[in-house]
Amino acid sequence: MNTFSAKVEAIKSDEFFSCITVRANNMDLKLLKTKSPKWLRVGDEVECSIQEAAIAICTGTKEGSVSIENHISGELQHFRKGSVLSEVSVETPCGKLNSLITTDAFERMELCEGCNVTLLLRAVDIKLTPLLDTASYEKCTERLYKAT
């Protein structure tokens, strides 16, 4: 599981969905949820997590040409090739993120250590939890119990 810290910048909701914008190291990312968590507020520090298999890798895409909202550029640092799957580690502004892709895709894309890639993270695949320092936990607990 990949994790990184971020700050909630905006929450936009309608009757069905909430789009939550978080900022991690000066980079905005969008998360799509069926309901905004009751404890969540703009300004909160949160931990974002995403599974390795939920991160796609591309090379040479231009901004706006892919429907996936979140694009994170980075440098491929390390890889492990298996017969079916390959694990790829990429250094990004959010820290090191790992992706699992098919070995066929890895070879077709001619990926190598040191090459520049773009990671694609679907807004629905990023999970959100409060950072569990004492102050954040107490704020979230207070908000949660007020909401019920």
Order of alpha helices (4+ residues) and beta strands (2+ residues): beta-beta-beta-beta-beta-beta-beta-beta-alpha-beta-beta-alpha
